[in-house]
Amino acid sequence: MKDLVQQFLEELQIRNYSQRTILDYGYHLNLWQEFMSRKRIRDVSRVNDSTIADFQRWLFYLPTRHGAVRGVLNQNTVLAA
């Protein structure tokens, strides 16, 4: 999965996305990778609606970088990545 994320971030760079956008996508996708690792899901074909709901629940309880609770807007931003 790390290879897929790296390829995606490189594609954003090629398409001239801003460095901030690339960093944000990288941060959000790393959260997804951490969740997948904790759930021991290695095959993305196993991801379903229930997995996404579990991820959103996990995000809600995971504090932000600044220790704050994640609001709906923050969760949606991460989910959009």
GUGU-661846 format. One record per residue: residue in one letter; z negated, x negated, y negated of N, C-alpha, C, O, CB in turn. Coordinates in steps of 0.05 Angstrom, whole numbers, plus 5000, padded with zeros to 4 digits. Each point is the difference from the previous one (the first is absolute). Glycine has a CB too. Layout:
GUGU-661846
AZXYZXYZXYZXYZXY/...
END
This chain:
GUGU-661846
M500049845024500050164976500049834975501250074979496450295046/K501149414976499949824977502849914992500649984976494849865038/D506350125006502849924994501550224985501549944982498449775059/L499650544967501350224987499150024971501650064982498750185061/V497149734952499050014973501249774983500850054978494950165039/Q504449564994501149774986503050054993500849944978495949755045/Q504850414996502850064996500350214977501749974983499349935065/F497350304953500150214979499449884973501450064980497250285053/L499349494965499349884974502249824990500649994976494650045036/E506149835006502349834992502350174990501449924981497249735053/E501950574979502150194991499450104972501950024983498950115065/L496749934946499350084973500649784980500950064977495550245042/Q503049464988500649774983503049974994500849964978495049815040/I505850265004502949984997501050224981501949964985498449845062/R498550434955500850234984498849994971500350194985500150085057/N498449514952498949944973497850194992499750074976504849765013/Y493850255030497650154993498149814985500149755005500450565035/S497849794943498149844986498049875019499450115022501150184937/Q498449485033498149865017497550185004498849995022502849574960/R497650594998497750185003500550215021498250075016500749854936/T503550205048500750205020499949885028499050135019503950114948/I498249525036500049875026497149945009499350055024505249744966/L493850124992497249955007498650265008498550005019501549614949/D500550605017498750265007500950105027498350085016501550034935/Y502849885055501050085026498749825022499250105021505150064959/G495549585015498849825019497150075006499250005023504049654962/Y495350414994497250075003499750265016498450025019500649764937/H502650425037499950265014500849985029498950125018501950104938/L501349625049500949975028498149845016499750045024505049994960/N493849795003497949855014497750195008498849965022502449624953/L498250625009498150205007500950155025498450055019500150004933/W504050025049501250145023499849825025499250105021503950164949/Q497649495027499849815023497149985010499649995024504449764958/E494150244999497249975008499250255016498649985021500449744938/F501750525031499450245014501250015028498750065020501150184936/M502849685046501450005025498749815020499750055024504650074953/S494849655013498749805016497350115011499449975023502849674950/R496350495009497450115008500350225021498350035018499949864937/K504050265043500550215019501549905025500550155019499750174943/R500449425038501449875022502850135005500850035023494849854997/I505750194959502750115002502049774993500049914977498450575011/R503149445031501949784996502950094998501749864989495149845035/D503750544986502750115001500250224980498750215002501849675047/V501250084930500250204979501150275010499750214987500949424980/S500750375056501050255011497850185009500450245006503749525009/R493450134987497750175008498750144976498250165003501049525035/V501850264938498950124976501050294998502450055003497449504973/N498350635019500750284997498450124977498649864986502550185064/D499150224946498650134978497049965001498749964980504850385019/S495449665025497149955004499249724991497949964988502250375050/T501649484968499549724991499949984970498349874989504049965053/I499650304945500149994970497550144989498949904980506250105021/A494150235010497650134991497549825004498349994983503850465028/D497849425012497749815005500149774979497949924991502250195058/F502249794945500349794980499050104973498649854986505349965039/Q496950434967499150104974496950045000498849944979505750295015/R494449865027497150025003498749734997498049974986502550445044/W500649394984499049735000500149894971498149874991503450065057/L500750124938500349924972497850124982498949864983506050095024/F494650304998498050144983497349865001498749984980503750455028/Y496949485016497349875003500149704995497949874998501050485035/L503449544964500349714994499849964970501750104985501249835056/P495149924949499849964971502449844989501349855015493750164989/T505650034971502249854987499149714996497849935007503850494969/R500249425013499349724995497649974981498649805001506250085005/H494850334978497849994981497550155010498150044985505349944978/G496750115062497750135012499850304995498050135007499749444988/A504350544992500050294993501150165024501349905018499349994933/V498850375049501150185019502950054994500750024976494750205031/R506249805013502950064995500450294995499350175016502049455013/G499950444948500750274993502750085013501349835014496250134943/V503350285039502450115012502449844990501849935015496250534989/L502149484970502349854989500349735013502249925007497250324949/N498349625047500149745013500950025029501749845009494750004961/Q502650365044500950045028503050055002501449895017494050304994/N505649984971502850075000501749764994502249975011496750494975/T500249364996501449764994500249825024502249895006496250144947/V499549945062500049845024501850125021501549865013493849984977/L504550435014501650135020503049994993501750005019494550314990/A504549674966502849994992501349745008502449985004496650324958/A499449495041501049745008501050025029501049805011495949954958/
END
